[in-house]
Amino acid sequence: MTDYYIIHTACRYVDKRTFFQKVTQGLNESYEDLCNRAFDIIRKAEKKLGGEFSLVDITYLESTNQTHLIKGV
């Protein structure tokens, strides 16, 4: 099982990102099914909160020095 994280950026002019939700890929779940499920969550959140959302994994967070976003998750 692999964990992915949905990160929220409130405004494209403000470079502050926050953790929104963790999405875990099931053992028999394809990557396409995971993406469909995650992007359904993102579409609903965009309507409610606005801003931009990204689906990332731990490797991306480590390479961009953003692991602090998921501390305690």
C-alpha positions in Angstrom: 0.0 0.0 0.0 1.3 3.4 -1.0 0.4 6.7 0.5 -0.2 9.8 -1.5 -0.9 13.3 -0.2 -3.2 16.0 -1.4 -1.6 19.4 -0.9 -3.6 22.6 -1.0 -2.2 26.0 -2.2 -4.7 28.7 -1.3 -3.7 31.1 -4.0 -1.3 30.9 -6.8 0.2 34.2 -5.7 0.9 33.0 -2.2 3.5 30.3 -1.9 2.0 28.7 1.3 1.1 25.0 1.0 -0.9 23.0 3.5 -1.7 19.3 3.9 -5.3 18.5 2.9 -5.8 14.8 2.9 -3.9 11.5 2.7 -5.0 8.9 0.0 -3.8 5.4 0.3 -3.6 3.0 -2.7 -5.1 -0.3 -1.9 -3.3 -3.6 -2.6 -5.4 -4.5 -5.6 -6.2 -0.9 -6.7 -4.6 0.3 -10.0 -2.9 3.6 -10.2 -5.7 4.8 -12.5 -8.4 4.0 -9.9 -6.4 5.7 -7.2 -6.0 8.8 -9.4 -9.8 8.9 -10.2 -10.6 8.6 -6.5 -8.1 11.3 -5.6 -9.2 13.7 -8.3 -12.8 13.3 -7.2 -11.7 14.5 -3.8 -9.8 17.4 -5.4 -12.7 18.5 -7.6 -15.0 18.7 -4.6 -12.4 20.5 -2.5 -11.8 23.1 -5.3 -15.5 23.9 -5.4 -15.6 24.4 -1.6 -12.2 26.0 -0.9 -10.8 27.3 -4.1 -7.1 27.4 -4.8 -5.0 24.7 -6.3 -4.5 21.1 -5.2 -1.7 18.6 -6.0 -1.5 14.9 -5.6 2.1 14.0 -4.5 4.0 11.2 -3.0 6.7 11.1 -0.3 9.5 11.2 -2.8 8.3 14.5 -4.2 7.9 16.0 -0.7 11.4 14.9 0.2 13.0 16.2 -3.0 11.3 19.6 -2.6 12.0 19.8 1.2 8.3 19.9 2.1 8.1 16.9 4.4 7.1 19.2 7.2 3.6 19.4 5.6 2.8 15.8 6.6 4.4 15.7 10.1 2.0 13.8 12.4 -0.1 12.3 9.6 
